[in-house]
């Protein structure tokens, strides 16, 4: 759920997905970002989240408000 700011992890045969909240400049969750990656040997949920976090943070620097998403 976006409002709660929860992180979800999913594993397929050839990929892993991490769904994280995308936050605005005030820290409020305004959307969800899904990052799909190729797994590696020994992939765990925690290191998949650690790999996805810099990607989502980079997106957050470009999106300052809900208005940025709809324009």
MOWO-V766974 format. One record per backbone hydrogen bond with DSSP energy under -0.5 kcal/mol. NH is the residue of the N-H (numbers start at 0). CO is the residue of the C=O. Records with the same first field share a line. If there is no record, write none. Layout:
NH=CO ; CO
//
This chain:
4=0 ; 1
5=0
7=18
9=16
11=14
15=36
16=9
17=34
18=7
19=17 ; 32
21=30
22=20
23=27
24=63
26=23
29=21
30=21
32=19
34=17 ; 32
35=33
36=15
42=39
47=43
48=44
49=45
50=46
51=47
52=48
53=49
55=51
56=52
57=53
58=54
59=55
60=56
61=57 ; 58
62=58
63=61
67=64
68=64 ; 65
69=65
70=66
//
